[in-house]
Amino acid sequence: MLDFILGPWPWWFSGLVISSIMFLLLFFGKSFGFSANLRTMCAIGGAGKRVKFFDFDWKKQIWNLVFLVGAILGGFIANTFLTTPDHVVEISENTIKDLQQLGFESPTSIQPMELFSIESLLTLKGFLVLAVGGFLVGFGARYAGGCTSGHAISGISDLQIPSMIAVAGFFIGGLIMTFGIFPLIF
């Protein structure tokens, strides 16, 4: 069983799981999105007394908080028990060449060490990239009325035009960052 979990899964399996979850969410009148959890946590903390945006019945969103906790626990379990330290991420040679042109070395883990290491965070450039990027992601999620997972998975599966526009904006922003900003700063 462990060999099955650690081995590569067929591409269609993820689509089947995501579509099944989306069908259940739509059936029960729910919508998916991780950024809604921040609003819920602020409402639990009492922010609704000061800001109208946080004044809502947060108890209806507990299912989403449970999903968030499950995602965190799942990531911890996978990282702690289902990875091997000598495993190198297997990607194509063309991708490695493209990453090197952008200033990234061949990956030895899931995240690029040039961005997501303690050493990188302790540099001014690394700190600014993560801080400004985090601010822009947070601002963008609020401005767009949801995050990438909410719009791309839930909104598009519900055929919402604003979600299709938001996802197009997410992709355009990603392309600008990848081909415009990264080459300038790395």
N, C-alpha and C positions, 0 to 999 in steps of 0.2 A: 504493500500500500504506500509506503514511504517513497519508493521509486516512482510511483505514479504521480504523487504530489510534487516531487522535486523535478520530474522530467518536464519537457515542453508539452504544453497542452495544445490541442488543435485550435485554430483561429476561431472557428465557429462556436466553441464552447462559451467564450466570454459573451458573445452576442446573444446566445441563448439565455444565459443567466441574466444579463442586463434587460433583455426584452421581457423575460418572465417577471422580474421585479417591477418593471415599469407597468406591465399589465395589471399586477396586483395593486400598485399605487393608484393608478387611474381608476381601477374598479372600486377602491375604497375612498376615492375622492381626495387623495393626498398628492403632494408634489415634492419632488426630491431636490435638495440643494443643501450644501454644507454651510454656506454663508448664513443661512437662516438660524443656525445654531448660535452664532454670536449674538444675534438679536434676542434669542430666547434666553441665553445666559444673562444678558444685561437686564431683561425683564425680571428674571428670577432674583437678581441682585437688587431690585427696587428702582431701576432707572426710569420706570414708567411714571414715577411720582414727579420727575423733573422734565422728562422729554416725552412728548405725545407719541412719537414713533415706537417707543418701547412699552406703551400702555396697551397691552392686548392680553388675551387669555393664553398664557404660555403653556398651560397644562395640555393643550391640544397638540403641542409640539414635542412632547416627551418622547414619542416614538423616534423622532429625528435625533434627539440627544442619545438615545440608546444605540442608534445606528452609528453615531460618532464614536461613542465609547467602544463599540464593537470593532470599528475600523482601527482605532488606536491599539486595542488589545490584539487584534489580528496581525497588525504590523509588528508589534512587539514579539508575538509568538513566532511569526515567520522569521524575523531577524535573529531571534535568540536560538530557536530550535531547528529551523529548516534551512539554514545557510551554512556553507562551509567557508572557512577563512581563505582557502586557496583557490576558490572559484573566481574566475575572471569572466566578466560580462562578455558574451560572444556577440559581436556585431560585425557587419560586413567591412571589408577593406575600404570601400568607397565612403562609408560613414566615418571611418577613422580619419581618412584624408580630409573630409569636409570639416570634421571637428578640429583637426590640427590647423587648418586654414583660419579657423575662428579663434585660435589660441589655446585650445584644449589638448591635453595629452591623451594618449590612448586610455580609455576608461579601465580602471581596476576595480571599481565598485559601481553601484547603481547611479550615484550622483557624481557629477564632475567635481573632483577635489579642488579645482581652481575656484569654485564658487562655494562649495558646501563643506569646508574643513575649518577647524578651529584656527589654523594658521592663516587661512584666507580671511576669516572674520576679523582677525586682529590687525589686518592692514586697513588703511584708510579707504583704498579702492574697494576692497571686498566688503567692508562695512557699508559703504555708501551704496554699492550695487544692491545689497540685500535690503537695506533700509528704504531706499527710494523705490526699489521694486516692490517691496511689501506694501508701502504706502499706495503706490499706483494700483496694485491688485485690490487692496481694500477699497480705495476710492472707486475704482472701476466696477467692483461688485455692487457697491451701494448705488452708484449712478445708473448702472444697467438694471438694477432691480433684482440681481441674483448673480451667482457665481457661474463659472464655466460648467460645472457639473449640473447645476440647476437648469441653465438654459439649454446646454447641448444635449443632455440626456432627457430631462423631464419636459422642458419647453418644446423642443423639436418633436418629441414623440407625441405631444399633445397638439402639434401643428400650429403653434403660436408664432405669428409673424414677428412680434418683438424679439422673441428668442432667436429666430433665424437671423435677424439683423444684429443682435448682440453677438452671436457666435461668429458671424462674418467679421465683426469688429475685433473679437478676440484673436482670430487668425491673422488679420491685418496687423494688429499690434505685435503678435509673435513674430511675423515676418520682418517687421521694421526693427524689432529688437535683435533678431538673429543676423540679419544682413546689413543693418544700418548702424546700430549702436554697439553691439559686441565687437565688431572689427575696430572700432575707434578706441575702445577702452581696454581691450586685451591684446 
